[in-house]
Amino acid sequence: MTRIDAPCEARVIIAADPEEIPDYSALPSRVRAALRDFHITLDLPQGEHDEITDNLIDELLLDGEPVRLARLKPQT
């Protein structure tokens, strides 16, 4: 054991039938709202896309792709 903390990454994947969830397209914003109190948001690994936007993240999440959970950066 080197006592060096390894980088950790957590991801979330939606595993639900869109037909069973009313307003399925609003699910990413509801996930963000639930995580906000814990200072966490949705993100993608850097380098995989040229420009990371909330719309891109939402599309990937709704398509069943894994999306990274990331700490919110404090506003200065």
Sequence and secondary structure as in RCSB ss.txt:
>XXXX:A:sequence
MTRIDAPCEARVIIAADPEEIPDYSALPSRVRAALRDFHITLDLPQGEHDEITDNLIDELLLDGEPVRLARLKPQ
T
>XXXX:A:secstr
         EEE   S GGGSTTGGGHHHHHHHHHHTTTEEEE  TTSSSS  HHHHHHHHHTT  EEEEE    
 
